[in-house]
Amino acid sequence: MKTVHQLRKAGYKIRIQHFRFLRPPNQHATFHMLPEKEFRAKKLGRDMSGRGGKTTLEISGGQEFQIPVQVVAFCSTADNFNRQRGVELCLFRAFGHQKRQERAKLKHIESANQPQGKTP
């Protein structure tokens, strides 16, 4: 699989955003998810949970992605958050989505080219 750097060099436009959970002030509070940039901007680093989160990836450009595709990879709150793994999952899903679209187009073309049932 290609890396983000290789894809950008090949002309794809890629936007990655990581979201992390804000640690709840007490055991019964709800979790809030914020982009990592907000944690850094507001200096909330100590309040960022090391577990769980999500990574979003938007990819466009090239013949494969004439329409931008956005994919998401979630990380369970039982697991440590891993940015690299989130990006890998997003890329796998984006290119898998693109391959499924190609297969659907081929099936549509093949069915259009097949002769319809025999007429009496």
Biopython code that builds the backbone (N, CA, C, O; Angstrom):
import numpy as np
from Bio.PDB.StructureBuilder import StructureBuilder

atoms = [
    (1, "MET", "N", (0.845, -1.171, 0.000)),
    (1, "MET", "CA", (0.000, 0.000, 0.000)),
    (1, "MET", "C", (0.895, 1.239, 0.000)),
    (1, "MET", "O", (1.955, 1.256, 0.625)),
    (2, "LYS", "N", (0.457, 2.258, -0.700)),
    (2, "LYS", "CA", (1.233, 3.498, -0.770)),
    (2, "LYS", "C", (1.053, 4.326, 0.498)),
    (2, "LYS", "O", (0.043, 4.223, 1.194)),
    (3, "THR", "N", (2.047, 5.139, 0.775)),
    (3, "THR", "CA", (1.983, 6.015, 1.940)),
    (3, "THR", "C", (1.328, 7.340, 1.552)),
    (3, "THR", "O", (1.146, 7.633, 0.370)),
    (4, "VAL", "N", (0.981, 8.128, 2.558)),
    (4, "VAL", "CA", (0.388, 9.443, 2.318)),
    (4, "VAL", "C", (1.371, 10.311, 1.538)),
    (4, "VAL", "O", (0.979, 11.038, 0.625)),
    (5, "HIS", "N", (2.635, 10.233, 1.898)),
    (5, "HIS", "CA", (3.661, 11.029, 1.214)),
    (5, "HIS", "C", (3.721, 10.669, -0.277)),
    (5, "HIS", "O", (3.780, 11.561, -1.124)),
    (6, "GLN", "N", (3.708, 9.385, -0.598)),
    (6, "GLN", "CA", (3.752, 8.950, -1.994)),
    (6, "GLN", "C", (2.499, 9.395, -2.751)),
    (6, "GLN", "O", (2.584, 9.801, -3.910)),
    (7, "LEU", "N", (1.347, 9.318, -2.104)),
    (7, "LEU", "CA", (0.102, 9.723, -2.759)),
    (7, "LEU", "C", (0.083, 11.230, -3.014)),
    (7, "LEU", "O", (-0.352, 11.673, -4.077)),
    (8, "ARG", "N", (0.548, 12.010, -2.053)),
    (8, "ARG", "CA", (0.595, 13.466, -2.253)),
    (8, "ARG", "C", (1.559, 13.815, -3.379)),
    (8, "ARG", "O", (1.289, 14.710, -4.180)),
    (9, "LYS", "N", (2.669, 13.115, -3.437)),
    (9, "LYS", "CA", (3.653, 13.344, -4.490)),
    (9, "LYS", "C", (3.076, 12.990, -5.870)),
    (9, "LYS", "O", (3.446, 13.591, -6.879)),
    (10, "ALA", "N", (2.168, 12.010, -5.897)),
    (10, "ALA", "CA", (1.534, 11.585, -7.137)),
    (10, "ALA", "C", (0.383, 12.501, -7.549)),
    (10, "ALA", "O", (-0.221, 12.292, -8.601)),
    (11, "GLY", "N", (0.069, 13.520, -6.731)),
    (11, "GLY", "CA", (-0.945, 14.489, -7.119)),
    (11, "GLY", "C", (-2.271, 14.380, -6.390)),
    (11, "GLY", "O", (-3.195, 15.139, -6.687)),
    (12, "TYR", "N", (-2.390, 13.466, -5.452)),
    (12, "TYR", "CA", (-3.622, 13.348, -4.688)),
    (12, "TYR", "C", (-3.660, 14.434, -3.614)),
    (12, "TYR", "O", (-2.625, 14.841, -3.085)),
    (13, "LYS", "N", (-4.858, 14.887, -3.307)),
    (13, "LYS", "CA", (-5.035, 15.831, -2.203)),
    (13, "LYS", "C", (-5.570, 15.027, -1.026)),
    (13, "LYS", "O", (-6.615, 14.383, -1.119)),
    (14, "ILE", "N", (-4.840, 15.074, 0.079)),
    (14, "ILE", "CA", (-5.203, 14.279, 1.248)),
    (14, "ILE", "C", (-5.276, 15.180, 2.469)),
    (14, "ILE", "O", (-4.369, 15.970, 2.734)),
    (15, "ARG", "N", (-6.368, 15.048, 3.207)),
    (15, "ARG", "CA", (-6.543, 15.808, 4.451)),
    (15, "ARG", "C", (-6.810, 14.800, 5.562)),
    (15, "ARG", "O", (-7.753, 14.013, 5.486)),
    (16, "ILE", "N", (-5.979, 14.832, 6.581)),
    (16, "ILE", "CA", (-6.101, 13.909, 7.705)),
    (16, "ILE", "C", (-6.416, 14.706, 8.956)),
    (16, "ILE", "O", (-5.829, 15.760, 9.198)),
    (17, "GLN", "N", (-7.345, 14.196, 9.747)),
    (17, "GLN", "CA", (-7.664, 14.844, 11.017)),
    (17, "GLN", "C", (-7.837, 13.758, 12.082)),
    (17, "GLN", "O", (-8.547, 12.776, 11.869)),
    (18, "HIS", "N", (-7.184, 13.947, 13.223)),
    (18, "HIS", "CA", (-7.277, 13.017, 14.345)),
    (18, "HIS", "C", (-8.129, 13.646, 15.436)),
    (18, "HIS", "O", (-7.974, 14.823, 15.759)),
    (19, "PHE", "N", (-9.024, 12.857, 15.997)),
    (19, "PHE", "CA", (-9.884, 13.317, 17.086)),
    (19, "PHE", "C", (-9.584, 12.488, 18.323)),
    (19, "PHE", "O", (-9.378, 11.278, 18.237)),
    (20, "ARG", "N", (-9.560, 13.149, 19.474)),
    (20, "ARG", "CA", (-9.288, 12.467, 20.738)),
    (20, "ARG", "C", (-10.378, 12.803, 21.733)),
    (20, "ARG", "O", (-11.080, 13.805, 21.596)),
    (21, "PHE", "N", (-10.507, 11.953, 22.733)),
    (21, "PHE", "CA", (-11.500, 12.180, 23.777)),
    (21, "PHE", "C", (-10.950, 13.112, 24.838)),
    (21, "PHE", "O", (-9.778, 13.042, 25.208)),
    (22, "LEU", "N", (-11.812, 13.980, 25.314)),
    (22, "LEU", "CA", (-11.508, 14.838, 26.455)),
    (22, "LEU", "C", (-11.818, 14.006, 27.697)),
    (22, "LEU", "O", (-12.911, 13.453, 27.817)),
    (23, "ARG", "N", (-10.868, 13.916, 28.611)),
    (23, "ARG", "CA", (-11.093, 13.121, 29.817)),
    (23, "ARG", "C", (-12.259, 13.709, 30.597)),
    (23, "ARG", "O", (-12.323, 14.921, 30.805)),
    (24, "PRO", "N", (-13.175, 12.860, 31.026)),
    (24, "PRO", "CA", (-14.311, 13.387, 31.796)),
    (24, "PRO", "C", (-13.851, 13.841, 33.179)),
    (24, "PRO", "O", (-12.961, 13.227, 33.768)),
    (25, "PRO", "N", (-14.451, 14.914, 33.701)),
    (25, "PRO", "CA", (-14.049, 15.416, 35.018)),
    (25, "PRO", "C", (-14.366, 14.430, 36.140)),
    (25, "PRO", "O", (-13.684, 14.421, 37.165)),
    (26, "ASN", "N", (-15.389, 13.605, 35.954)),
    (26, "ASN", "CA", (-15.690, 12.580, 36.954)),
    (26, "ASN", "C", (-16.175, 11.317, 36.245)),
    (26, "ASN", "O", (-16.333, 11.309, 35.024)),
    (27, "GLN", "N", (-16.399, 10.298, 36.978)),
    (27, "GLN", "CA", (-16.712, 8.987, 36.410)),
    (27, "GLN", "C", (-18.028, 8.976, 35.638)),
    (27, "GLN", "O", (-18.191, 8.175, 34.717)),
    (28, "HIS", "N", (-18.961, 9.840, 35.992)),
    (28, "HIS", "CA", (-20.292, 9.803, 35.385)),
    (28, "HIS", "C", (-20.462, 10.812, 34.240)),
    (28, "HIS", "O", (-21.537, 10.897, 33.646)),
    (29, "ALA", "N", (-19.424, 11.563, 33.933)),
    (29, "ALA", "CA", (-19.519, 12.555, 32.860)),
    (29, "ALA", "C", (-19.433, 11.856, 31.497)),
    (29, "ALA", "O", (-18.912, 10.747, 31.385)),
    (30, "THR", "N", (-19.947, 12.519, 30.485)),
    (30, "THR", "CA", (-19.889, 11.962, 29.134)),
    (30, "THR", "C", (-18.576, 12.372, 28.473)),
    (30, "THR", "O", (-17.969, 13.384, 28.825)),
    (31, "PHE", "N", (-18.160, 11.564, 27.515)),
    (31, "PHE", "CA", (-16.940, 11.856, 26.769)),
    (31, "PHE", "C", (-17.248, 12.834, 25.648)),
    (31, "PHE", "O", (-18.285, 12.727, 24.994)),
    (32, "HIS", "N", (-16.362, 13.776, 25.426)),
    (32, "HIS", "CA", (-16.466, 14.693, 24.303)),
    (32, "HIS", "C", (-15.260, 14.457, 23.411)),
    (32, "HIS", "O", (-14.146, 14.273, 23.903)),
    (33, "MET", "N", (-15.476, 14.460, 22.099)),
    (33, "MET", "CA", (-14.385, 14.233, 21.167)),
    (33, "MET", "C", (-14.028, 15.553, 20.499)),
    (33, "MET", "O", (-14.901, 16.246, 19.977)),
    (34, "LEU", "N", (-12.742, 15.900, 20.515)),
    (34, "LEU", "CA", (-12.252, 17.135, 19.906)),
    (34, "LEU", "C", (-11.093, 16.825, 18.962)),
    (34, "LEU", "O", (-10.371, 15.849, 19.167)),
    (35, "PRO", "N", (-10.909, 17.657, 17.920)),
    (35, "PRO", "CA", (-9.717, 17.491, 17.083)),
    (35, "PRO", "C", (-8.457, 17.736, 17.915)),
    (35, "PRO", "O", (-8.456, 18.567, 18.824)),
    (36, "GLU", "N", (-7.394, 17.009, 17.599)),
    (36, "GLU", "CA", (-6.143, 17.166, 18.349)),
    (36, "GLU", "C", (-5.622, 18.593, 18.295)),
    (36, "GLU", "O", (-5.010, 19.065, 19.253)),
    (37, "LYS", "N", (-5.858, 19.289, 17.181)),
    (37, "LYS", "CA", (-5.387, 20.674, 17.049)),
    (37, "LYS", "C", (-5.996, 21.559, 18.134)),
    (37, "LYS", "O", (-5.333, 22.466, 18.636)),
    (38, "GLU", "N", (-7.254, 21.303, 18.499)),
    (38, "GLU", "CA", (-7.898, 22.101, 19.542)),
    (38, "GLU", "C", (-7.264, 21.845, 20.906)),
    (38, "GLU", "O", (-7.133, 22.764, 21.714)),
    (39, "PHE", "N", (-6.873, 20.603, 21.161)),
    (39, "PHE", "CA", (-6.195, 20.303, 22.422)),
    (39, "PHE", "C", (-4.916, 21.111, 22.536)),
    (39, "PHE", "O", (-4.608, 21.661, 23.594)),
    (40, "ARG", "N", (-4.162, 21.181, 21.425)),
    (40, "ARG", "CA", (-2.900, 21.926, 21.442)),
    (40, "ARG", "C", (-3.151, 23.429, 21.526)),
    (40, "ARG", "O", (-2.457, 24.130, 22.263)),
    (41, "ALA", "N", (-4.133, 23.928, 20.783)),
    (41, "ALA", "CA", (-4.416, 25.364, 20.764)),
    (41, "ALA", "C", (-4.907, 25.849, 22.132)),
    (41, "ALA", "O", (-4.544, 26.936, 22.581)),
    (42, "LYS", "N", (-5.720, 25.046, 22.774)),
    (42, "LYS", "CA", (-6.272, 25.444, 24.075)),
    (42, "LYS", "C", (-5.420, 24.951, 25.243)),
    (42, "LYS", "O", (-5.775, 25.144, 26.405)),
    (43, "LYS", "N", (-4.287, 24.311, 24.922)),
    (43, "LYS", "CA", (-3.363, 23.776, 25.934)),
    (43, "LYS", "C", (-4.086, 22.824, 26.894)),
    (43, "LYS", "O", (-3.973, 22.933, 28.115)),
    (44, "LEU", "N", (-4.824, 21.897, 26.303)),
    (44, "LEU", "CA", (-5.570, 20.903, 27.074)),
    (44, "LEU", "C", (-4.891, 19.537, 27.046)),
    (44, "LEU", "O", (-5.543, 18.515, 27.262)),
    (45, "GLY", "N", (-3.599, 19.512, 26.784)),
    (45, "GLY", "CA", (-2.872, 18.249, 26.633)),
    (45, "GLY", "C", (-3.077, 17.275, 27.772)),
    (45, "GLY", "O", (-3.197, 16.071, 27.547)),
    (46, "ARG", "N", (-3.119, 17.784, 28.997)),
    (46, "ARG", "CA", (-3.297, 16.896, 30.152)),
    (46, "ARG", "C", (-4.704, 16.326, 30.207)),
    (46, "ARG", "O", (-4.924, 15.289, 30.833)),
    (47, "ASP", "N", (-5.658, 16.983, 29.564)),
    (47, "ASP", "CA", (-7.038, 16.529, 29.593)),
    (47, "ASP", "C", (-7.371, 15.580, 28.443)),
    (47, "ASP", "O", (-8.499, 15.098, 28.337)),
    (48, "MET", "N", (-6.392, 15.314, 27.590)),
    (48, "MET", "CA", (-6.626, 14.440, 26.445)),
    (48, "MET", "C", (-6.443, 12.990, 26.887)),
    (48, "MET", "O", (-5.437, 12.639, 27.503)),
    (49, "SER", "N", (-7.416, 12.166, 26.570)),
    (49, "SER", "CA", (-7.350, 10.755, 26.937)),
    (49, "SER", "C", (-6.394, 10.032, 25.985)),
    (49, "SER", "O", (-6.361, 10.320, 24.789)),
    (50, "GLY", "N", (-5.633, 9.110, 26.518)),
    (50, "GLY", "CA", (-4.715, 8.326, 25.695)),
    (50, "GLY", "C", (-5.405, 7.166, 25.014)),
    (50, "GLY", "O", (-4.802, 6.467, 24.198)),
    (51, "ARG", "N", (-6.645, 6.962, 25.341)),
    (51, "ARG", "CA", (-7.381, 5.829, 24.781)),
    (51, "ARG", "C", (-8.531, 6.310, 23.907)),
    (51, "ARG", "O", (-9.172, 7.322, 24.189)),
    (52, "GLY", "N", (-8.771, 5.564, 22.852)),
    (52, "GLY", "CA", (-9.900, 5.838, 21.969)),
    (52, "GLY", "C", (-9.726, 7.088, 21.128)),
    (52, "GLY", "O", (-8.848, 7.912, 21.386)),
    (53, "GLY", "N", (-10.570, 7.216, 20.123)),
    (53, "GLY", "CA", (-10.555, 8.371, 19.241)),
    (53, "GLY", "C", (-10.964, 7.966, 17.840)),
    (53, "GLY", "O", (-11.489, 6.873, 17.628)),
    (54, "LYS", "N", (-10.723, 8.844, 16.893)),
    (54, "LYS", "CA", (-11.006, 8.506, 15.488)),
    (54, "LYS", "C", (-10.069, 9.293, 14.596)),
    (54, "LYS", "O", (-9.542, 10.337, 14.978)),
    (55, "THR", "N", (-9.875, 8.767, 13.400)),
    (55, "THR", "CA", (-9.077, 9.412, 12.363)),
    (55, "THR", "C", (-9.954, 9.535, 11.134)),
    (55, "THR", "O", (-10.575, 8.560, 10.711)),
    (56, "THR", "N", (-10.010, 10.731, 10.557)),
    (56, "THR", "CA", (-10.733, 10.917, 9.302)),
    (56, "THR", "C", (-9.732, 11.257, 8.214)),
    (56, "THR", "O", (-8.746, 11.952, 8.458)),
    (57, "LEU", "N", (-9.991, 10.765, 7.018)),
    (57, "LEU", "CA", (-9.124, 11.023, 5.877)),
    (57, "LEU", "C", (-10.004, 11.376, 4.688)),
    (57, "LEU", "O", (-10.921, 10.630, 4.344)),
    (58, "GLU", "N", (-9.730, 12.497, 4.072)),
    (58, "GLU", "CA", (-10.442, 12.901, 2.858)),
    (58, "GLU", "C", (-9.434, 12.890, 1.730)),
    (58, "GLU", "O", (-8.377, 13.515, 1.824)),
    (59, "ILE", "N", (-9.762, 12.173, 0.654)),
    (59, "ILE", "CA", (-8.845, 12.042, -0.470)),
    (59, "ILE", "C", (-9.566, 12.428, -1.760)),
    (59, "ILE", "O", (-10.716, 12.050, -1.984)),
    (60, "SER", "N", (-8.868, 13.185, -2.599)),
    (60, "SER", "CA", (-9.417, 13.574, -3.899)),
    (60, "SER", "C", (-8.262, 13.703, -4.873)),
    (60, "SER", "O", (-7.094, 13.708, -4.483)),
    (61, "GLY", "N", (-8.604, 13.806, -6.133)),
    (61, "GLY", "CA", (-7.584, 13.953, -7.160)),
    (61, "GLY", "C", (-7.344, 12.660, -7.895)),
    (61, "GLY", "O", (-7.767, 11.588, -7.461)),
    (62, "GLY", "N", (-6.663, 12.774, -9.009)),
    (62, "GLY", "CA", (-6.391, 11.598, -9.822)),
    (62, "GLY", "C", (-7.663, 11.100, -10.484)),
    (62, "GLY", "O", (-8.746, 11.636, -10.249)),
    (63, "GLN", "N", (-7.530, 10.078, -11.308)),
    (63, "GLN", "CA", (-8.700, 9.524, -11.988)),
    (63, "GLN", "C", (-9.584, 8.734, -11.032)),
    (63, "GLN", "O", (-10.794, 8.635, -11.236)),
    (64, "GLU", "N", (-8.982, 8.174, -9.993)),
    (64, "GLU", "CA", (-9.740, 7.340, -9.069)),
    (64, "GLU", "C", (-10.694, 8.142, -8.203)),
    (64, "GLU", "O", (-11.791, 7.676, -7.897)),
    (65, "PHE", "N", (-10.296, 9.335, -7.808)),
    (65, "PHE", "CA", (-11.077, 10.113, -6.848)),
    (65, "PHE", "C", (-11.479, 11.461, -7.435)),
    (65, "PHE", "O", (-11.081, 12.511, -6.928)),
    (66, "GLN", "N", (-12.263, 11.427, -8.497)),
    (66, "GLN", "CA", (-12.750, 12.672, -9.080)),
    (66, "GLN", "C", (-13.746, 13.320, -8.129)),
    (66, "GLN", "O", (-13.858, 14.545, -8.074)),
    (67, "ILE", "N", (-14.462, 12.497, -7.388)),
    (67, "ILE", "CA", (-15.344, 12.987, -6.327)),
    (67, "ILE", "C", (-14.627, 12.673, -5.019)),
    (67, "ILE", "O", (-14.232, 11.526, -4.806)),
    (68, "PRO", "N", (-14.445, 13.658, -4.134)),
    (68, "PRO", "CA", (-13.731, 13.389, -2.882)),
    (68, "PRO", "C", (-14.400, 12.291, -2.057)),
    (68, "PRO", "O", (-15.626, 12.209, -1.986)),
    (69, "VAL", "N", (-13.581, 11.460, -1.443)),
    (69, "VAL", "CA", (-14.069, 10.369, -0.599)),
    (69, "VAL", "C", (-13.565, 10.626, 0.816)),
    (69, "VAL", "O", (-12.392, 10.941, 1.018)),
    (70, "GLN", "N", (-14.458, 10.490, 1.794)),
    (70, "GLN", "CA", (-14.051, 10.651, 3.186)),
    (70, "GLN", "C", (-14.296, 9.331, 3.910)),
    (70, "GLN", "O", (-15.386, 8.762, 3.844)),
    (71, "VAL", "N", (-13.258, 8.854, 4.603)),
    (71, "VAL", "CA", (-13.354, 7.604, 5.351)),
    (71, "VAL", "C", (-12.950, 7.857, 6.803)),
    (71, "VAL", "O", (-12.207, 8.791, 7.104)),
    (72, "VAL", "N", (-13.453, 7.006, 7.689)),
    (72, "VAL", "CA", (-13.210, 7.173, 9.120)),
    (72, "VAL", "C", (-12.737, 5.848, 9.708)),
    (72, "VAL", "O", (-13.232, 4.782, 9.343)),
    (73, "ALA", "N", (-11.775, 5.929, 10.617)),
    (73, "ALA", "CA", (-11.332, 4.769, 11.394)),
    (73, "ALA", "C", (-11.514, 5.117, 12.866)),
    (73, "ALA", "O", (-10.977, 6.114, 13.349)),
    (74, "PHE", "N", (-12.267, 4.296, 13.566)),
    (74, "PHE", "CA", (-12.511, 4.517, 14.989)),
    (74, "PHE", "C", (-11.573, 3.645, 15.820)),
    (74, "PHE", "O", (-11.213, 2.539, 15.418)),
    (75, "CYS", "N", (-11.190, 4.159, 16.974)),
    (75, "CYS", "CA", (-10.370, 3.437, 17.928)),
    (75, "CYS", "C", (-11.184, 3.282, 19.204)),
    (75, "CYS", "O", (-11.678, 4.268, 19.752)),
    (76, "SER", "N", (-11.321, 2.077, 19.668)),
    (76, "SER", "CA", (-12.090, 1.795, 20.873)),
    (76, "SER", "C", (-11.460, 2.457, 22.091)),
    (76, "SER", "O", (-10.246, 2.656, 22.143)),
    (77, "THR", "N", (-12.281, 2.791, 23.054)),
    (77, "THR", "CA", (-11.746, 3.374, 24.293)),
    (77, "THR", "C", (-10.992, 2.332, 25.114)),
    (77, "THR", "O", (-10.349, 2.676, 26.106)),
    (78, "ALA", "N", (-11.062, 1.075, 24.717)),
    (78, "ALA", "CA", (-10.293, 0.027, 25.393)),
    (78, "ALA", "C", (-8.859, -0.036, 24.866)),
    (78, "ALA", "O", (-7.997, -0.655, 25.490)),
    (79, "ASP", "N", (-8.599, 0.605, 23.716)),
    (79, "ASP", "CA", (-7.278, 0.561, 23.077)),
    (79, "ASP", "C", (-6.584, 1.909, 23.168)),
    (79, "ASP", "O", (-7.231, 2.951, 23.277)),
    (80, "ASN", "N", (-5.260, 1.876, 23.120)),
    (80, "ASN", "CA", (-4.485, 3.113, 23.017)),
    (80, "ASN", "C", (-4.665, 3.688, 21.622)),
    (80, "ASN", "O", (-4.740, 2.940, 20.647)),
    (81, "PHE", "N", (-4.736, 5.011, 21.518)),
    (81, "PHE", "CA", (-4.910, 5.669, 20.227)),
    (81, "PHE", "C", (-3.604, 5.605, 19.445)),
    (81, "PHE", "O", (-2.535, 5.860, 19.998)),
    (82, "ASN", "N", (-3.688, 5.263, 18.153)),
    (82, "ASN", "CA", (-2.509, 5.142, 17.302)),
    (82, "ASN", "C", (-2.800, 5.862, 15.983)),
    (82, "ASN", "O", (-3.588, 5.377, 15.171)),
    (83, "ARG", "N", (-2.168, 7.015, 15.772)),
    (83, "ARG", "CA", (-2.415, 7.808, 14.560)),
    (83, "ARG", "C", (-2.055, 7.035, 13.295)),
    (83, "ARG", "O", (-2.816, 7.023, 12.327)),
    (84, "GLN", "N", (-0.899, 6.397, 13.311)),
    (84, "GLN", "CA", (-0.410, 5.692, 12.116)),
    (84, "GLN", "C", (-1.373, 4.569, 11.715)),
    (84, "GLN", "O", (-1.687, 4.416, 10.535)),
    (85, "ARG", "N", (-1.832, 3.801, 12.673)),
    (85, "ARG", "CA", (-2.768, 2.710, 12.378)),
    (85, "ARG", "C", (-4.092, 3.272, 11.844)),
    (85, "ARG", "O", (-4.695, 2.686, 10.946)),
    (86, "GLY", "N", (-4.536, 4.389, 12.388)),
    (86, "GLY", "CA", (-5.763, 5.016, 11.904)),
    (86, "GLY", "C", (-5.640, 5.449, 10.447)),
    (86, "GLY", "O", (-6.572, 5.272, 9.662)),
    (87, "VAL", "N", (-4.488, 6.019, 10.084)),
    (87, "VAL", "CA", (-4.267, 6.448, 8.696)),
    (87, "VAL", "C", (-4.205, 5.228, 7.783)),
    (87, "VAL", "O", (-4.762, 5.254, 6.685)),
    (88, "GLU", "N", (-3.535, 4.155, 8.220)),
    (88, "GLU", "CA", (-3.457, 2.935, 7.411)),
    (88, "GLU", "C", (-4.848, 2.375, 7.132)),
    (88, "GLU", "O", (-5.157, 2.000, 6.000)),
    (89, "LEU", "N", (-5.685, 2.319, 8.168)),
    (89, "LEU", "CA", (-7.049, 1.813, 7.984)),
    (89, "LEU", "C", (-7.850, 2.692, 7.026)),
    (89, "LEU", "O", (-8.592, 2.186, 6.185)),
    (90, "CYS", "N", (-7.699, 4.005, 7.157)),
    (90, "CYS", "CA", (-8.417, 4.926, 6.270)),
    (90, "CYS", "C", (-7.985, 4.746, 4.812)),
    (90, "CYS", "O", (-8.829, 4.706, 3.917)),
    (91, "LEU", "N", (-6.690, 4.640, 4.574)),
    (91, "LEU", "CA", (-6.205, 4.442, 3.202)),
    (91, "LEU", "C", (-6.714, 3.132, 2.629)),
    (91, "LEU", "O", (-7.132, 3.077, 1.473)),
    (92, "PHE", "N", (-6.681, 2.080, 3.432)),
    (92, "PHE", "CA", (-7.181, 0.777, 2.985)),
    (92, "PHE", "C", (-8.657, 0.876, 2.608)),
    (92, "PHE", "O", (-9.078, 0.340, 1.583)),
    (93, "ARG", "N", (-9.432, 1.557, 3.434)),
    (93, "ARG", "CA", (-10.865, 1.702, 3.153)),
    (93, "ARG", "C", (-11.124, 2.587, 1.943)),
    (93, "ARG", "O", (-12.026, 2.306, 1.154)),
    (94, "ALA", "N", (-10.346, 3.647, 1.788)),
    (94, "ALA", "CA", (-10.542, 4.555, 0.647)),
    (94, "ALA", "C", (-10.275, 3.833, -0.662)),
    (94, "ALA", "O", (-11.061, 3.939, -1.603)),
    (95, "PHE", "N", (-9.172, 3.101, -0.730)),
    (95, "PHE", "CA", (-8.855, 2.417, -1.978)),
    (95, "PHE", "C", (-9.724, 1.190, -2.177)),
    (95, "PHE", "O", (-9.967, 0.789, -3.315)),
    (96, "GLY", "N", (-10.198, 0.585, -1.099)),
    (96, "GLY", "CA", (-11.156, -0.508, -1.217)),
    (96, "GLY", "C", (-12.477, -0.006, -1.761)),
    (96, "GLY", "O", (-13.101, -0.672, -2.588)),
    (97, "HIS", "N", (-12.917, 1.170, -1.305)),
    (97, "HIS", "CA", (-14.145, 1.796, -1.786)),
    (97, "HIS", "C", (-14.024, 2.090, -3.282)),
    (97, "HIS", "O", (-14.960, 1.867, -4.049)),
    (98, "GLN", "N", (-12.867, 2.591, -3.675)),
    (98, "GLN", "CA", (-12.629, 2.929, -5.078)),
    (98, "GLN", "C", (-12.668, 1.667, -5.935)),
    (98, "GLN", "O", (-13.224, 1.691, -7.033)),
    (99, "LYS", "N", (-12.086, 0.563, -5.456)),
    (99, "LYS", "CA", (-12.086, -0.692, -6.210)),
    (99, "LYS", "C", (-13.493, -1.258, -6.328)),
    (99, "LYS", "O", (-13.852, -1.811, -7.368)),
    (100, "ARG", "N", (-14.300, -1.128, -5.270)),
    (100, "ARG", "CA", (-15.685, -1.606, -5.341)),
    (100, "ARG", "C", (-16.470, -0.822, -6.376)),
    (100, "ARG", "O", (-17.290, -1.393, -7.095)),
    (101, "GLN", "N", (-16.228, 0.490, -6.464)),
    (101, "GLN", "CA", (-16.922, 1.304, -7.463)),
    (101, "GLN", "C", (-16.534, 0.866, -8.869)),
    (101, "GLN", "O", (-17.389, 0.792, -9.752)),
    (102, "GLU", "N", (-15.242, 0.573, -9.089)),
    (102, "GLU", "CA", (-14.786, 0.118, -10.401)),
    (102, "GLU", "C", (-15.463, -1.197, -10.777)),
    (102, "GLU", "O", (-15.924, -1.360, -11.907)),
    (103, "ARG", "N", (-15.525, -2.141, -9.825)),
    (103, "ARG", "CA", (-16.165, -3.432, -10.098)),
    (103, "ARG", "C", (-17.639, -3.252, -10.431)),
    (103, "ARG", "O", (-18.160, -3.926, -11.320)),
    (104, "ALA", "N", (-18.316, -2.346, -9.724)),
    (104, "ALA", "CA", (-19.736, -2.096, -9.991)),
    (104, "ALA", "C", (-19.935, -1.520, -11.392)),
    (104, "ALA", "O", (-20.887, -1.880, -12.084)),
    (105, "LYS", "N", (-19.033, -0.622, -11.811)),
    (105, "LYS", "CA", (-19.120, -0.059, -13.165)),
    (105, "LYS", "C", (-18.915, -1.145, -14.208)),
    (105, "LYS", "O", (-19.635, -1.194, -15.205)),
    (106, "LEU", "N", (-17.926, -2.026, -13.983)),
    (106, "LEU", "CA", (-17.668, -3.108, -14.931)),
    (106, "LEU", "C", (-18.865, -4.042, -15.037)),
    (106, "LEU", "O", (-19.226, -4.450, -16.141)),
    (107, "LYS", "N", (-19.483, -4.386, -13.926)),
    (107, "LYS", "CA", (-20.665, -5.248, -13.953)),
    (107, "LYS", "C", (-21.790, -4.593, -14.719)),
    (107, "LYS", "O", (-22.501, -5.249, -15.480)),
    (108, "HIS", "N", (-21.953, -3.276, -14.514)),
    (108, "HIS", "CA", (-23.004, -2.543, -15.217)),
    (108, "HIS", "C", (-22.751, -2.562, -16.727)),
    (108, "HIS", "O", (-23.680, -2.766, -17.508)),
    (109, "ILE", "N", (-21.509, -2.352, -17.137)),
    (109, "ILE", "CA", (-21.152, -2.361, -18.568)),
    (109, "ILE", "C", (-21.348, -3.748, -19.143)),
    (109, "ILE", "O", (-21.882, -3.886, -20.244)),
    (110, "GLU", "N", (-20.923, -4.789, -18.419)),
    (110, "GLU", "CA", (-21.072, -6.150, -18.908)),
    (110, "GLU", "C", (-22.537, -6.520, -19.066)),
    (110, "GLU", "O", (-22.906, -7.150, -20.057)),
    (111, "SER", "N", (-23.376, -6.145, -18.116)),
    (111, "SER", "CA", (-24.794, -6.475, -18.216)),
    (111, "SER", "C", (-25.461, -5.710, -19.352)),
    (111, "SER", "O", (-26.406, -6.213, -19.960)),
    (112, "ALA", "N", (-24.985, -4.505, -19.646)),
    (112, "ALA", "CA", (-25.558, -3.728, -20.747)),
    (112, "ALA", "C", (-25.155, -4.324, -22.098)),
    (112, "ALA", "O", (-25.904, -4.220, -23.069)),
    (113, "ASN", "N", (-23.980, -4.943, -22.164)),
    (113, "ASN", "CA", (-23.497, -5.532, -23.423)),
    (113, "ASN", "C", (-24.039, -6.925, -23.667)),
    (113, "ASN", "O", (-23.970, -7.401, -24.800)),
    (114, "GLN", "N", (-24.563, -7.591, -22.681)),
    (114, "GLN", "CA", (-25.103, -8.940, -22.865)),
    (114, "GLN", "C", (-26.450, -8.845, -23.562)),
    (114, "GLN", "O", (-27.255, -7.958, -23.278)),
    (115, "PRO", "N", (-26.681, -9.778, -24.483)),
    (115, "PRO", "CA", (-27.976, -9.756, -25.159)),
    (115, "PRO", "C", (-29.099, -10.120, -24.177)),
    (115, "PRO", "O", (-28.941, -10.961, -23.292)),
    (116, "GLN", "N", (-30.213, -9.458, -24.372)),
    (116, "GLN", "CA", (-31.361, -9.727, -23.510)),
    (116, "GLN", "C", (-31.929, -11.092, -23.880)),
    (116, "GLN", "O", (-31.514, -11.692, -24.872)),
    (117, "GLY", "N", (-32.870, -11.580, -23.091)),
    (117, "GLY", "CA", (-33.468, -12.902, -23.309)),
    (117, "GLY", "C", (-33.989, -13.061, -24.732)),
    (117, "GLY", "O", (-34.268, -12.082, -25.425)),
    (118, "LYS", "N", (-34.113, -14.319, -25.149)),
    (118, "LYS", "CA", (-34.568, -14.623, -26.514)),
    (118, "LYS", "C", (-36.025, -14.201, -26.682)),
    (118, "LYS", "O", (-36.848, -14.369, -25.782)),
    (119, "THR", "N", (-36.315, -13.657, -27.841)),
    (119, "THR", "CA", (-37.695, -13.263, -28.145)),
    (119, "THR", "C", (-38.277, -14.293, -29.102)),
    (119, "THR", "O", (-37.581, -14.722, -30.022)),
    (120, "PRO", "N", (-39.523, -14.703, -28.921)),
    (120, "PRO", "CA", (-40.128, -15.728, -29.809)),
    (120, "PRO", "C", (-40.409, -15.208, -31.175)),
    (120, "PRO", "O", (-40.912, -15.944, -32.024)),
]
sb = StructureBuilder()
sb.init_structure("model")
sb.init_model(0)
sb.init_chain("A")
sb.init_seg("    ")
for serial, (resi, resn, name, xyz) in enumerate(atoms, 1):
    if name == "N":
        sb.init_residue(resn, " ", resi, " ")
    sb.init_atom(name, np.array(xyz, "f"), 0.0, 1.0, " ", f" {name:<3s}", serial, name[0])
structure = sb.get_structure()
